[in-house]
Amino acid sequence: MRTTKDRIRHALGFEIIGLLIFAPLASLVFGFELHLMGMMALVGSIVATIWNYFYNILFDRAMLKLCGTLQKTVLIRVLHAILFEGGLLLLFLPVIAWYLNISVWEAFKMDIAMATFYLVYAFVYNWVYDQIFAIPKHS
């Protein structure tokens, strides 16, 4: 399994790179000012960072129990990303509606768009991360 230091590097790298891409893109796509999207993205990043840390521990434990390995196939990577984003959607939806003063339905549509962005981003980031910082074979 990954060390705590590695998990922290993983989570922080994910969130910092994601923020740098997402905030300007979301401002352009959704038509809100950059500072609003930036603040929403920052709060979302904090929530996602905490969720990411605990989610990946739980996912790895489940993989070891169910599969006996931490090596992820493409299908498992897709499942990993979908489950992560689904949990984050439930955690962050009320925050979006409140902060942007929009309806829950509008927040849901925005959250789905954000989740779609981060779903693709999470898949790519995790794949690249695992190539750069490979899991030791004995884990």
Secondary structure as GFF3:
##gff-version 3
##sequence-region A 1 139
A	DSSP	alpha_helix	4	30	.	.	.	ID=ss1
A	DSSP	alpha_helix	34	67	.	.	.	ID=ss2
A	DSSP	alpha_helix	74	100	.	.	.	ID=ss3
A	DSSP	alpha_helix	104	132	.	.	.	ID=ss4
###
